[in-house]
């Protein structure tokens, strides 16, 4: 009888897991279909209003002058032997100084860190990379090569190629997600972790499933699962959606901060209009649901989390919840009036808060559980 009951219990647990798994993927694909239907209606409406202009967009042939600004640093390339990928990065500051590595978000590239490259090159060797699939870095074709494992390994390989065994790691948005994961898996390589508007991955997954309002704000995660169609929607009307993302009142850069200059916007359009560029950027989303939940969660480095109060995509409550996974000093700063793009929106405030955090605990042994 005991063995029968044990077998029934095992069966019940397995069945419950399969039901939860079915529910999880049903939610994802159901929401994908809903988002696709909405996008299709929007496309039809655009065609109705502007039948000629809708399907017109152009590749920017020449980079704007701001991308060759020598005050930002030197353009360099590295080919990683293990992956075979070539990465582009911009570096400034003296070699041999502590490394500060910047990881950008979606749909950005190294240029999003222009204010920080200028600011921190006096005390650090500052390096802003184009992550795989972005900018002048290589663009792997397979969606599977954008899994968390590959993205984290890229960071490790680049740090080691640069001649360092540790760094101060700074990430925003998707770059923030990779920075969290790198600190989890390679704590000995992160002296300090600075994350901008990107919750700990476990916080994001748990919070989004429990809060319909955040699920709605994250609808692009589901829409981007579709092949080719998201690339089309981001391209129509000469990349109108991308322009709106950076400049509109609801989501753009510049509310109570610095407006995105026309030349800076052209820098983004130059990078994202190149063949395959949008697919590389979207492939980050096309692997995310298979990568959660995480097997490891704890961060053992000191952490500074900066959060734009008026982020249109992420609810502020997630920021405080990140504390649960940090086994060291944790500082959270909510920046009033700042948008999702806060290192560009409020660079002076961001830089000041970063300096304060970097100078905290100098000569003091950090606490660890």
C-alpha positions as CSV (number, residue, x, y, z in Angstrom):
1,X,0.0,0.0,0.0
2,X,2.8,2.4,0.9
3,X,4.5,1.8,-2.5
4,X,1.2,2.5,-4.3
5,X,0.7,5.7,-2.4
6,X,4.3,6.7,-3.2
7,X,3.7,6.1,-6.9
8,X,0.5,8.0,-6.8
9,X,2.3,11.0,-5.2
10,X,5.0,10.9,-7.8
11,X,2.4,10.8,-10.5
12,X,0.5,13.7,-9.0
13,X,3.6,15.8,-8.7
14,X,4.6,15.1,-12.3
15,X,1.1,15.8,-13.5
16,X,0.9,19.1,-11.6
17,X,4.3,20.1,-13.1
18,X,3.1,19.3,-16.7
19,X,-0.1,21.3,-16.1
20,X,1.9,24.3,-14.9
21,X,4.2,24.0,-17.9
22,X,1.3,23.7,-20.3
23,X,-0.3,26.8,-18.7
24,X,3.0,28.7,-18.9
25,X,3.5,28.1,-22.6
26,X,-0.2,28.5,-23.3
27,X,0.0,32.0,-21.8
28,X,3.1,32.8,-23.8
29,X,1.7,31.6,-27.2
30,X,-1.8,33.0,-26.5
31,X,-0.4,36.4,-25.7
32,X,1.9,36.2,-28.8
33,X,-1.2,35.6,-30.9
34,X,-3.0,38.5,-29.3
35,X,-0.1,40.9,-29.8
36,X,0.3,39.7,-33.4
37,X,-3.4,40.4,-34.1
38,X,-3.0,43.9,-32.7
39,X,0.1,44.6,-34.8
40,X,-1.6,43.3,-37.9
41,X,-4.5,45.7,-37.4
42,X,-2.0,48.5,-37.0
43,X,-0.2,47.5,-40.2
44,X,-3.5,47.4,-42.1
45,X,-4.4,50.8,-40.8
46,X,-1.0,52.2,-41.8
47,X,-1.4,50.8,-45.3
48,X,-4.9,52.3,-45.5
49,X,-3.6,55.8,-44.5
50,X,-0.2,55.8,-46.3
51,X,-0.2,53.0,-48.9
52,X,3.0,54.2,-50.5
53,X,5.0,55.4,-47.5
54,X,4.3,52.4,-45.2
55,X,6.8,50.0,-46.9
56,X,9.5,52.6,-47.5
57,X,12.6,52.6,-45.3
58,X,16.2,53.2,-46.1
59,X,19.6,51.8,-44.9
60,X,21.7,54.7,-43.6
61,X,24.9,54.5,-45.6
62,X,27.2,56.7,-43.7
63,X,27.6,57.1,-39.9
64,X,26.9,60.5,-38.4
65,X,29.9,62.5,-37.1
66,X,29.0,61.8,-33.4
67,X,30.0,58.1,-33.8
68,X,33.5,59.2,-34.7
69,X,33.9,61.7,-31.8
70,X,37.5,61.1,-30.5
71,X,36.5,62.4,-27.1
72,X,34.5,59.2,-26.6
73,X,37.5,56.9,-27.1
74,X,39.1,54.6,-29.6
75,X,37.2,52.1,-31.8
76,X,38.6,48.6,-31.3
77,X,37.8,45.0,-32.3
78,X,38.4,41.6,-30.7
79,X,37.8,38.2,-32.1
80,X,37.1,35.6,-29.4
81,X,38.8,32.3,-30.2
82,X,36.2,30.1,-28.4
83,X,33.1,31.5,-30.0
84,X,34.7,32.8,-33.2
85,X,32.8,36.0,-32.9
86,X,34.3,39.5,-33.5
87,X,33.2,42.2,-31.1
88,X,33.4,45.9,-31.5
89,X,34.0,48.2,-28.6
90,X,35.0,51.8,-27.8
91,X,37.7,52.2,-25.1
92,X,39.1,55.3,-23.3
93,X,41.3,55.9,-20.2
94,X,44.7,54.5,-19.5
95,X,45.5,50.9,-19.9
96,X,46.2,49.3,-16.5
97,X,43.6,51.3,-14.6
98,X,40.7,49.4,-13.2
99,X,38.3,48.2,-15.9
100,X,34.8,49.6,-16.1
101,X,32.8,47.6,-18.6
102,X,29.5,48.9,-20.1
103,X,26.7,46.7,-21.5
104,X,23.9,48.4,-23.4
105,X,20.3,47.5,-23.8
106,X,17.6,47.2,-26.5
107,X,17.6,48.6,-29.1
108,X,20.9,50.5,-28.4
109,X,24.6,50.0,-28.9
110,X,27.9,51.3,-27.4
111,X,26.8,54.9,-28.1
112,X,24.2,54.9,-25.3
113,X,27.2,55.2,-22.8
114,X,28.7,58.3,-24.4
115,X,28.2,60.5,-21.3
116,X,29.7,57.8,-19.0
117,X,32.7,57.2,-21.3
118,X,33.7,60.8,-21.0
119,X,33.0,61.0,-17.3
120,X,34.8,57.9,-15.9
121,X,37.9,57.7,-18.2
122,X,39.9,59.8,-15.8
123,X,39.9,57.0,-13.2
124,X,39.1,53.8,-15.1
125,X,39.8,52.0,-18.3
126,X,36.3,52.4,-19.7
127,X,35.1,50.0,-22.4
128,X,31.6,50.1,-24.0
129,X,30.9,47.0,-26.2
130,X,28.5,46.3,-28.9
131,X,27.0,43.1,-27.6
132,X,26.5,40.1,-30.0
133,X,24.0,40.9,-32.8
134,X,24.4,44.7,-32.3
135,X,26.3,47.5,-34.0
136,X,29.6,46.4,-35.6
137,X,29.9,43.2,-33.6
138,X,29.1,39.9,-35.3
139,X,25.5,38.8,-35.8
140,X,25.0,35.1,-35.2
141,X,22.1,33.8,-37.3
142,X,20.8,31.1,-34.9
143,X,18.3,32.2,-32.3
144,X,19.7,29.6,-29.8
145,X,23.1,31.5,-29.7
146,X,21.5,34.4,-27.9
147,X,20.7,32.3,-24.7
148,X,21.8,33.6,-21.3
149,X,24.7,31.1,-21.3
150,X,26.3,32.6,-24.5
151,X,25.7,36.2,-23.5
152,X,27.4,35.7,-20.1
153,X,30.3,33.9,-21.6
154,X,30.8,36.8,-24.1
155,X,31.4,39.1,-21.1
156,X,33.8,36.8,-19.5
157,X,35.8,36.3,-22.7
158,X,36.0,40.1,-23.3
159,X,37.1,40.9,-19.8
160,X,39.9,38.3,-20.1
161,X,40.9,39.4,-23.6
162,X,41.3,42.9,-22.3
163,X,43.9,41.6,-19.8
164,X,41.7,41.7,-16.6
165,X,40.4,39.2,-14.2
166,X,37.8,41.5,-12.7
167,X,35.9,44.7,-13.5
168,X,33.3,47.1,-12.4
169,X,30.3,46.0,-14.5
170,X,27.6,48.5,-15.6
171,X,24.5,47.4,-17.5
172,X,21.3,48.9,-18.7
173,X,18.1,47.2,-19.8
174,X,19.1,43.9,-21.5
175,X,22.7,44.7,-20.7
176,X,21.5,45.0,-17.1
177,X,20.0,41.5,-17.3
178,X,23.3,40.1,-18.6
179,X,25.2,42.0,-15.9
180,X,23.0,40.5,-13.1
181,X,23.6,37.0,-14.6
182,X,27.4,37.6,-14.9
183,X,27.6,38.7,-11.3
184,X,25.7,35.6,-10.2
185,X,27.9,33.1,-12.1
186,X,31.3,34.9,-11.8
187,X,31.2,36.8,-8.5
188,X,35.0,36.8,-8.3
189,X,35.1,38.8,-11.5
190,X,32.8,41.7,-10.4
191,X,34.2,44.2,-8.0
192,X,31.0,46.3,-8.1
193,X,27.8,45.9,-10.1
194,X,25.9,49.0,-11.3
195,X,22.5,48.3,-13.0
196,X,20.2,50.8,-14.6
197,X,16.5,50.1,-15.0
198,X,16.8,46.4,-15.2
199,X,15.4,44.2,-12.3
200,X,17.0,41.0,-11.2
201,X,15.8,38.4,-13.7
202,X,14.0,36.3,-11.0
203,X,12.3,39.4,-9.7
204,X,11.1,40.3,-13.2
205,X,9.8,36.8,-14.0
206,X,7.9,36.4,-10.7
207,X,6.5,40.0,-10.6
208,X,5.3,39.9,-14.2
209,X,3.4,36.7,-13.7
210,X,1.7,38.1,-10.6
211,X,0.9,41.6,-11.9
212,X,-1.2,42.0,-15.1
213,X,-0.2,45.7,-15.4
214,X,3.5,44.7,-15.8
215,X,2.5,41.8,-18.1
216,X,0.8,44.5,-20.3
217,X,3.9,46.7,-20.2
218,X,6.0,43.6,-21.2
219,X,3.8,42.8,-24.2
220,X,6.7,43.4,-26.6
221,X,8.4,40.3,-25.1
222,X,5.6,38.2,-26.5
223,X,5.3,40.0,-29.8
224,X,9.0,39.7,-30.5
225,X,8.7,35.9,-30.3
226,X,7.3,35.9,-33.8
227,X,9.6,35.5,-36.8
228,X,10.2,38.4,-39.2
229,X,6.9,40.3,-38.4
230,X,8.4,42.4,-35.6
231,X,11.3,43.4,-37.9
232,X,8.7,44.6,-40.4
233,X,6.7,46.6,-37.9
234,X,9.9,48.3,-36.6
235,X,10.9,49.2,-40.1
236,X,7.8,50.5,-41.7
237,X,7.4,54.3,-42.3
238,X,11.2,54.6,-42.3
239,X,11.6,53.2,-38.7
240,X,8.8,55.3,-37.3
241,X,8.4,53.0,-34.3
242,X,12.1,53.2,-33.4
243,X,12.0,57.0,-33.7
244,X,9.0,57.1,-31.4
245,X,10.6,54.8,-28.9
246,X,13.4,57.3,-28.3
247,X,11.6,60.6,-28.8
248,X,7.9,60.2,-27.9
249,X,6.4,61.8,-24.8
250,X,5.4,58.5,-23.3
251,X,8.6,56.5,-23.8
252,X,11.4,58.8,-25.1
253,X,14.5,60.4,-23.8
254,X,14.3,63.9,-22.6
255,X,11.5,64.4,-20.1
256,X,13.0,66.8,-17.6
257,X,16.4,65.8,-18.9
258,X,18.4,66.1,-22.0
259,X,16.6,65.9,-25.3
260,X,18.0,63.4,-27.8
261,X,19.7,65.4,-30.5
262,X,18.8,64.8,-34.1
263,X,22.3,63.6,-34.8
264,X,22.1,61.1,-31.9
265,X,18.9,59.7,-33.2
266,X,20.5,59.3,-36.6
267,X,23.3,57.3,-34.9
268,X,20.7,54.8,-33.6
269,X,19.0,54.7,-37.0
270,X,22.4,54.1,-38.7
271,X,23.1,51.1,-36.5
272,X,19.6,49.6,-36.6
273,X,19.0,50.1,-40.3
274,X,21.9,47.8,-41.3
275,X,20.9,44.4,-42.8
276,X,20.1,41.9,-40.1
277,X,20.5,44.5,-37.2
278,X,16.9,44.3,-36.0
279,X,17.0,40.5,-36.1
280,X,20.1,40.4,-33.9
281,X,18.5,42.7,-31.4
282,X,15.2,40.8,-31.3
283,X,16.9,37.5,-30.9
284,X,17.6,38.4,-27.3
285,X,13.9,38.2,-26.6
286,X,13.4,35.0,-28.6
287,X,15.3,32.9,-26.1
288,X,14.2,34.4,-22.8
289,X,11.2,32.2,-22.0
290,X,13.4,29.0,-22.3
291,X,16.0,30.5,-20.0
292,X,13.7,31.0,-16.9
293,X,13.5,30.3,-14.1
294,X,17.2,30.6,-13.0
295,X,19.1,27.8,-11.3
296,X,21.2,30.4,-9.4
297,X,19.9,33.7,-8.0
298,X,22.2,35.2,-5.4
299,X,24.5,38.2,-6.2
300,X,27.5,38.5,-3.9
301,X,29.0,41.8,-5.2
302,X,28.1,45.3,-4.0
303,X,25.2,46.5,-6.1
304,X,24.0,50.0,-7.1
305,X,20.5,49.9,-8.8
306,X,19.5,53.2,-10.5
307,X,15.9,53.5,-11.6
308,X,14.1,56.1,-13.7
309,X,10.9,57.0,-11.9
310,X,9.0,57.3,-15.1
311,X,10.1,54.2,-16.8
312,X,7.3,53.3,-19.3
313,X,8.2,49.6,-19.5
314,X,9.1,48.5,-15.9
315,X,7.2,49.1,-12.7
316,X,9.1,50.6,-9.9
317,X,8.1,48.0,-7.3
318,X,10.5,45.6,-8.9
319,X,13.5,47.7,-7.9
320,X,13.1,47.3,-4.2
321,X,12.3,43.5,-4.6
322,X,15.8,43.0,-6.0
323,X,17.2,43.3,-2.5
324,X,16.0,39.8,-1.7
325,X,18.7,38.3,-4.0
326,X,21.7,40.4,-2.9
327,X,24.2,39.1,-0.3
328,X,26.2,42.3,0.0
329,X,25.8,46.1,0.2
330,X,22.8,47.2,-1.9
331,X,22.0,50.8,-2.8
332,X,18.8,51.8,-4.6
333,X,18.3,55.3,-6.1
334,X,15.1,56.3,-7.7
335,X,15.7,59.2,-10.1
336,X,12.7,61.6,-10.1
337,X,11.4,62.4,-13.6
338,X,13.9,60.1,-15.4
339,X,12.8,57.8,-18.2
340,X,13.8,54.2,-19.0
341,X,16.9,55.7,-20.8
342,X,18.2,57.4,-17.7
343,X,22.0,57.4,-18.4
344,X,21.1,59.5,-21.5
345,X,18.1,61.3,-19.9
346,X,19.8,62.3,-16.7
347,X,23.6,61.8,-17.2
348,X,24.8,64.2,-14.6
349,X,22.7,62.7,-11.8
350,X,23.6,59.2,-12.9
351,X,27.3,59.9,-13.0
352,X,27.2,61.6,-9.6
353,X,25.4,58.6,-8.0
354,X,27.9,56.2,-9.7
355,X,30.9,58.1,-8.3
356,X,29.3,58.1,-4.8
357,X,28.8,54.3,-5.0
358,X,32.3,53.7,-6.4
359,X,33.9,55.5,-3.5
360,X,31.8,53.8,-0.9
361,X,33.6,51.1,1.2
362,X,37.1,51.9,-0.2
363,X,39.4,50.0,2.1
364,X,36.5,48.3,3.9
365,X,36.0,44.6,3.7
366,X,32.6,43.8,2.0
367,X,30.0,41.8,3.8
368,X,29.1,38.4,2.5
369,X,26.7,35.7,3.6
